[in-house]
Amino acid sequence: MPSRRTLIVGAAASVAAAVLAAPQVRAQAQPRVVVVGGGFAGASCARALKQLDRDLAVTLIEPEATYLACPFSNAVLAGLRGIEAQTFRYHRFSDIGLIRRRAVAVDAERRRVRLDDGTDVGYTRLILAPGVDLRFDALPGYDEAAAEIMPHAWKAGPQTLLLRDQLAAMPDGGVVILSAPANPFRCPPGPYERASLIAHYLKTSKPRSKLIILDAKDAFSKQRLFEAAWRELYAGLIDWIPLSAGGRVTEVDPATKTLVTEFGSHKADVANIIPPQRAGAIAQVAGVADQTGWCPIDPVTFESRLQPAIHVVGDAAIGGAMPKSAFSANAQAKACAAAVAALVRGRQPAPPKLINTCYSLVAPGYGISIAGVYQPRDGLLAEVEGAGGTSPLEAPPSVRELEAAYAQDWFRTITSEVFG
């Protein structure tokens, strides 16, 4: 396994910048980089750009005053953590040009970003970090109204609290059903960590209850580790139904909380529907998303393969073998920042080598992880063979406890680095 020093990444970015001139003024000779999206990818990229080139004009466009982090939000569902622990502000971004508006359009030819108040911002290079949008058109019966009855909770915030409250209100002996989508989607191990922590809540608070995972896949990230933990901790409580056994949900009925599959139907007391996803809306209107709904990029510069001078980082990008995670987003953001800082000064970017580590909590004090190293190859980010790995399958409790502590350390490190 990689060492803790290797896995917990991130030197804090020093931030200093000139505030962007009025939106209607054309870009001056000084290179101006505009970053859209203030999550782990966008905020990391803005800070890294200023660290690399203090004379670069950097603007971050983010409409929200606070950011609600998805990593560790599954612990909120199980009552192990408050939502305030997931909430971060942008008060440390005062020396980066921070525009609290929503980007609604991009004119790639004129190199301008249109904001929701009708103004526009010019750029030399544009970096999009829009995260994901949920595809409410992909599952018959499931739309935004249905999500108020059968929450997705795949974006941290009100949906997280809704699902938490539904679990708390469910009588002992109830049935919780979690529907997991086909790949690709944000945080591949996330549904199974969620199932584990919900199972922990049920075991300790409502032991006669049952949790069913209806899965549109036959395999999932860290599967052997999760299944071993389920046998050890939650025997008889979790029932995983894969694609080949009829796990793909084809329709839902919110009125009766019924999930229909190719092999039959399942009625839930609490239903958590994680729908298919695609790159965030601004990526679609900017013309950097292809027919898959995701954004193909050059693996060295993260520049869009569809639009020049626009780069895409984080969950929205097609990252080859690199999964969609907060760790990946942070690593990609730094690599993209280095490439953009070189490009705007007329230098050739160096090929990056990126690391991703994903921790999952199966129970309090019980953590597992997977790590990988990635580098450009054949136009994609390819995994470096033998450079990563997973937690040992037959590890003693002390190792599981240590990995749970590493997960906490990683979250504190990355949120401190990104949000201050």
N, C-alpha and C positions, 0 to 999 in steps of 0.2 A: 504494500500500500504506500502511496505517497506520504511524505511526512506532513505533520501539521503545518510546519513553516511553508511547505510548498502549496498546501491546499488553501490556507487562509491568506488571500491575496489582497494587496491594495495599499499603496502608500497614499496618504491623504494629499489631495491636489491643492496647491496654493492658488488662490483665486485673486486676480486683479484685472480690471478691464475698464475701458472707456464705455460709457453708456451710449447705446445706438442713437444716431441722429433721428430727427423726426421721420416717421414712416414714409411720407410722401417724397422725401429727398432721395435723389439717385445715389447709388453707391459711389463712394469716392475712390481714389487710387489705392487707399489702404485696403488690403483684403478684408472682406467681411464674411464671416461664417455664421449662418443662422441654423439653430438647432430647434426642431419642433418635437415637443414631448419631454416632460420632466420626470420620467420614471428612472429606473436604474440605468437604462441605456442613455437616454438623453441628458440627464443631469450629470452623469459620469463623463460624457463626451464634452459637454460645455466646460466643465472644470479642468479636464485633461488638456483641452485646447489652450486655455489660459496658462496652464503650468508649462506647456511646451513653448509657447510664444506669447510673451506678455504684451507685445505690441499688436497682437491680432485683435480685431474687433469681433467680439463673440456676443451673439444674442440668443437667449433661450426664450422660446414662445411656449407658454404653459398657462392654460386658463384657470386651473385650480389653485387655491391658496394652500392646500395641504395634499400630501401624497399618502395613500393608504397602501401599505406593502402587502403583497400576497404571501411571500414566504413567512411561515409561522402563523398564518391566519387560520389554518386548520386547527391549531390549538385553541383558538377563540371558540370554535364550534363545540369543542369538548369541555369548555368552561375552565381551561387551564391558563387562560391569558385574557387580558382585557383588550378591547379594540384600540384603546389609547396607546398601547405598546406598539401598534402597527402604524401610527400616525406621525408623519414628519412634515415639517414646514420648510419654506424656502428662504428663511431669514438670513442665511449665510450667502446668498447669491446677490447681495447688493452691489458688488463691483463687477458683475456680469450684467449686460443689458437684458433685463427680465421684463418681458411683455406679457401681461396677464390677459391675453385674448386667445381666442380659438382660431387656429389656422384652418381655412375652409377651401382654399384653392391654391394651385401653384401654376405660374406661367413659366414653364421651363425655358422657352425661347428668350424671354425678356429677363429671366432670372429674378422673379419676384414672387413673394408669398402674399396672398390675400388673406386678411383677417376678417373676423365676423363683424367688425364695425365699419367695413368698407375700405379701410386703409390698406396699404400694402408696404412690404419691406423688401428691399433689394438685397441680393447676396452674390458673393463670388462663388461660394460653395454652400450647398444646402444639405443638412443631415436630418433625415427623418427617423424618429424613434417613436412611432405611434402605438406600439404594443399591438394588441389584438382587438378585433371586434367579434362579438358572438354572432353566429349565423342563425338568426331566428327563422330564416326561410328554409332551413335544412331538415327540420323534423316536423312533420305534419302534427298540428295541434299545439305546438310549442311556440309562443311568441312572448313579447314583453309582458303582456297581461298574465299569461300563464306562469311566467317566472315569479309573479307575486304569490302564487299558490304552490308551485313546485320550483323552488329557488335553484339557481345555478351556483351562486356564491363563488363564481370564478373570477370576479373582480371584487377585491376586498372593499367592504363598506356596508351599506344598508342590507345588501343581500346576505352578507356573512351573519349579521345580527338576526335577520329573518330566519335563516336556517337554524341558527343556535336556539332561537326562541321556540321554533317548531319542535326541535328535539326535546327541549325542556318540558314542553306542554304535552308531549306524547305519553300516553299511559304505559305503564310497564306491561310488556307482552306485545307491544306494537311492532310493526314491520317497517324498517327503513330500507328504501331502495335507492341505490346510487347508479346512475347511467353514465358510463365512460365512453368517450367518442373514439373513433378511429384516428390514427396518426395522420398528419402532424397536429399538435396542439400545444398550448403553453403548459410547461412543466409536466413532462411525461410521467414521473412517479407520483404527481400530486393526487390523483384520485385514490391511490392505494394507501398513501399516507393518511388521507382524509378518512378512508374506510377504517384504518387502524385506530385513529384517535376517536372516531365516533364509536367504534367497538369498545374502546377503553371506557368511554362515558357510559355506554349501555351496561357493560359488565359491572361497573361500580355503582351505578344509580338505578338501572332498570334491567336487571339480569335475566328476566324472562323474555326479553326482546330479541329480534333477529335482524341481521343486516344482509341484504342481497346486493351483489355487484353484477349488473348487466353490462357486459363489455362487448364493444364492437371489434375487439381484437382477440387473437388467440395467444398473445404473449405481451408482456409489458416490462417496463424498466425495473430492475432489481427484483424480478419475480421470485427467484429461489429464496432470496433473503426475506421478502415479505411473507411468502407462504410458510417458511419455517417459523417465522415469528407468530403467524396466525395459529399454527398448530400448537405452539408452545403457550401462547397467551389467551387465544380466543377460540379454542376448540369448540365446534358446534355453533358458534355465534355468527361467523362470516361464511356466506355461500357465494363463491365466485362462479359466474356462468359465462364462459367464453363465447366468441363468435360461432365456433363450430357446434356448440351445444344450444344455440338459439339466444345468444346474449345481445345481439344487436337490436336496439329499440327502433322500431319503424314508425311508431305513432304514439301519441300520448293523449289522454283525456283528463284535463285539469279538474273538471267537475267531480270526477270520481277518483282522482289520483291513480289512474290506471295507466300502466305502461305496456304497450303491445309489442311483441317480438314476432319473428317468423315462426316460432314454435308455440306461441300461446300468449297469454296476458298475465300481468302481475299487478295486484292492487296493493298500494302502499298506504301506511299511515303518515309517513313523511317521505317525500320523493325529492331527490337531489338530481336534477338533470344538468349534466355538463354537455352543452351542445358543441357541434363542430365550430371551428373558428377560422378567421382569416386576418390578414394585415389590417390595421386600423384605417379608418375612412380616408384620411388625408393621403395615404399611400395609393388608394384606389383612384382618387380624383387627380393625383399628380402623375398618373400614368406609369408608376413604377411596379405595380402588381401585375402578374401575368394571369393566365386563365385558371391557375390553381388558387388564386386569391392571395398568394404570397409574393415576395419581392426577390427576384434573382439578382445577385450581386457579384462583383469581382471579389475573390477571396483575399486579395492583397490590400485593396483600397476601400472595399465595401461600397464602391460606386455602383449605381444601378446599371444593369445591362440594358435597360430600356430607355433611360433618360440621362443625358450627360450632366455632369456637375452636381448630381443629386446622389447622396449616399444613404444607405439604409442600415440600421443596426438594431440589435435586439430581437424580440419575438417576431417582428414583421418580416425579417429577412429569411430567405432560404439559405441556411447555413451549412448545407451538405450534411455531414455526420454530426455536426455540433448541435446539441439539443437546445430547445427554447427554455431558458432559465434565467434567473436574476444574475447568477454567477457568469453565465455566457454573455448576457447583455453588458455587464460591467467590463468584461474582458474585450469584447468586440468594440465597445465604445472607446477604450483606450487605444486599441490598434487603429481604429478609424481616425481618431484624433491625430495620431502620429502620421498617418498617411496624408490627411488633409493639410496638416501643418507643413508637410514637405511639399505637397503639390502647389499650394498657394505661393510658395517661395521659389518655385521652379526646380525643385529637387525630386529625385526619384525615390518613392517610398520603398522601404525594405520589407520583404515578406515577413509576416508575423508568425509567431508560434503562440498558440492560445491554450489556456487550460480551463476546464470546467469541472467543478465539483458540486455534486448535489447530495445534500443530507436529507434524510427523512426520519421523522420521529414515529416510532411504532407504538410507543407508550412513554410516559414520563421516565426519563433516565434510560431509555432504550433507543439508540440511534443506529442507523445504517447509512452507508454512502456509496456513491459511485463517482469515479474520477476519470477524466480523459484528457489527452493532449491532442491538439489539432493544428494542422498546417496546410497551406495551399497545395493542391495537387489536382491536375486535370480539370482546372476551372472551378473546383469546389474546395471547401474545408474538409479535409480527410483526417481520420483518426490516425495518430502515430501508434503503430502496433507495439504492444508491450509497455507503453508508457503510462497507462492508466490502470484501472482495476476497481474491484468492489471490496466491501468489507468481507472478512473471512466468514464463510458459511458456518463454521463450527466455533465461533468465537465465544469466550467466557463472558459472563455478565459485566466484568470490569471493562472489557473492550466496548461493549454496547453503551455503557454509562459514559465512557470517555468520548465516544462519538457524539452522544447527545450533548455533551459539554462543548465539543468542537463546533457543533451546529450553532449553539448559542453564541460562541465566540465569533463565528463567521458573520452572523447576523448583526451583532454589535459593530464589528469592524466595517462591514460594507455600508451600513446605514450611517455610521459616523463619517466615513470617507465621502459618501455621496451627498448627504444632507447636512452634515456638520453637527 
